[in-house]
Amino acid sequence: LLVQDRLHFLQPVLPVCLSRMITAESNRNYEEAVERLMSLQSVASTVQTSEKEAKSQQFSIRNSNVAVTRAYLKRLGITTADLDELKVIHVAGTKGKGSTCALTESILRNCGYSTGFTSSPHLMEVRERIRLNGRVISRDLFARYFNEMWSRFEQSEIPDPDNTPPRFPSFLKYLVVMSYYVFVKERVDVAVIEVGLGGRYDCTNVIDHPALTAVTHLGFDHCSILGHTIEEIASEKAGIMKEGVPVFTVDQHYSATNPVLEREAREKSTTVIRVPPTVSLPQPSYTELGDVVRQRVPFSTTR
């Protein structure tokens, strides 16, 4: 009877205790994943490496961000066909690319599409860089996918260390690869991808057939990497354009960028679609905006 009385007394608090134990375990797994991630490479050293590569013009197939990122995705079993199924919206630019991505994701989500969204940098926690259906990926899910990838990289064979990437990606590449990995595994209808730096050689630029691309306002940024003229910078940003894929842009402050974008579009057999200033547009609802997107890019919600 005494045991029964004690069990009866504990019954109301057991769910709370179990919940706290699960939360503590989840936090511990997440913190361990972040610790492993931070051990790979600092952001500063990544930028320094990029600058060194840019100055020496070492953009060979072996050393390029794009080729290396594809190699890591391949080690995880992610194929180009998997990436194409994501229906990626790829956005480059100097100003406004983050807000453009956020608004685009919000419109599509409110139209009923399941969405993935990756951007950088984060403010408080590294998991903020990966969002599913408008929400930051949970600590549980971050730790689960991070550890899945870590195990695959740890077990992968490196037959020729001199001509293949290291066993683990650097800090920034790990997060980009993880974004694509999560979106493929979660089977999102559309993935909105913000370019990290530049465009042509950015590690997000691994999609051969995105749904569409966009170039926001252009200006002078990362000149040591992208070039010291606005034309050079525009050319790097326009490097995300793909064969026959629609590309959206805006009226540029620097008029010299327009011929560069047009030339790149012609080479890719596509057309630059210029979005008029918002002050000249009526105020549409989310549904109306979604209808416009559907007409331009018919996403399929059946996977």
ABEGO torsion letter per residue (X at the ends): XAAAAAAAAAAAAAAAAAAAAAAAAAAAAAAAAAAAAAAABBAAAAAAAAAAAAAAGBABAAABAAAAAAAAAAAAGBBAAAAAAAGBBBBBEABGAAAAAAAAAAAAAAAGBBBBBBBOBBAABAAAABBBGGBBBBAAAAAAAAAAAAAAAAABBBABAAABBBABBBAAAAAAAAAAAAAAAAGBABBBBBBABEGAABAABABABBABBBBBBBBBBGAAAAEABAAAAAAAAAAABBBGBBBBBBBBABAAAAAAAAAAAAAAGBBBBBBBBAAABBBBBAAAAAAAAAAABBBBABX
